Amino acid sequence: MNFGRLDRWKVAILVMGPILILLRLGVFEKGDASVVAPTESIPVAEQRLDRLRRLAATLPGKESVYQRAAADLQTREAGVLKAETAAQAQAQLLDVIRQAATANGIDARGAEELRVQPLANDYGEVSVVETFTCGVEQLVNLMADLANRPQLIATREITIVGGNDKKKNVQVRLSLSGVVSKKLVPQKKGLAAF
């Protein structure tokens, strides 16, 4: 089918016509062209601009302080027990205790009590209680080994009862705590939260 010259013009008008009408109404439409009065004077605007420039000039310094603080926080939090749940954190703490006990020849398998509670505003504390029998020198070595571990663990309570055997072993009840993220601490609900 051949189009003549007149037919090509008709097709062009049919295609380009709606496009031109939309451009005229949408893009080139003259809206309300009223002039808005300035809300502040030029000196006030210059002062505001100067203040914003001074604030922007302090940004690199603040970023470097933030970077140093973030690096320092990461270094300090290296000993925090990393876990997804409180039970996993308690298992990690038990594992640390049992590794130290095994290294010092102590059979520590009796975990009695497991507890999770808040520690200040930003952290939580998991606690475990182990009971075992050992010699006094083994207990001293165990406590030194626990103090040298990279995890943030501390002794909450220690009870030592003398034994009657010839090896002079003592019965020990040792409560240890580790630091965890605040998200692992169960939230109190209801009136107890106040």
Rosetta blueprint (number, residue, H / E / L):
1 M L
2 N L
3 F L
4 G L
5 R H
6 L H
7 D H
8 R H
9 W H
10 K H
11 V H
12 A H
13 I H
14 L H
15 V H
16 M H
17 G H
18 P H
19 I H
20 L H
21 I H
22 L H
23 L H
24 R H
25 L H
26 G H
27 V L
28 F L
29 E L
30 K L
31 G L
32 D L
33 A L
34 S L
35 V L
36 V L
37 A L
38 P L
39 T L
40 E L
41 S L
42 I H
43 P H
44 V H
45 A H
46 E H
47 Q H
48 R H
49 L H
50 D H
51 R H
52 L H
53 R H
54 R H
55 L H
56 A H
57 A H
58 T H
59 L H
60 P H
61 G H
62 K H
63 E H
64 S H
65 V H
66 Y H
67 Q H
68 R H
69 A H
70 A H
71 A H
72 D H
73 L H
74 Q H
75 T H
76 R H
77 E H
78 A H
79 G H
80 V L
81 L E
82 K L
83 A L
84 E L
85 T L
86 A H
87 A H
88 Q H
89 A H
90 Q H
91 A H
92 Q H
93 L H
94 L H
95 D H
96 V H
97 I H
98 R H
99 Q H
100 A H
101 A H
102 T H
103 A H
104 N L
105 G L
106 I L
107 D L
108 A L
109 R L
110 G E
111 A E
112 E E
113 E E
114 L E
115 R E
116 V E
117 Q E
118 P E
119 L E
120 A L
121 N L
122 D L
123 Y E
124 G E
125 E E
126 V E
127 S E
128 V E
129 V E
130 E E
131 T E
132 F E
133 T E
134 C E
135 G L
136 V H
137 E H
138 Q H
139 L H
140 V H
141 N H
142 L H
143 M H
144 A H
145 D H
146 L H
147 A H
148 N L
149 R L
150 P L
151 Q L
152 L L
153 I E
154 A E
155 T E
156 R E
157 E E
158 I E
159 T E
160 I E
161 V E
162 G E
163 G L
164 N L
165 D L
166 K L
167 K L
168 K L
169 N L
170 V E
171 Q E
172 V E
173 R E
174 L E
175 S E
176 L E
177 S E
178 G E
179 V E
180 V E
181 S E
182 K H
183 K H
184 L H
185 V L
186 P L
187 Q L
188 K L
189 K L
190 G H
191 L H
192 A H
193 A H
194 F L
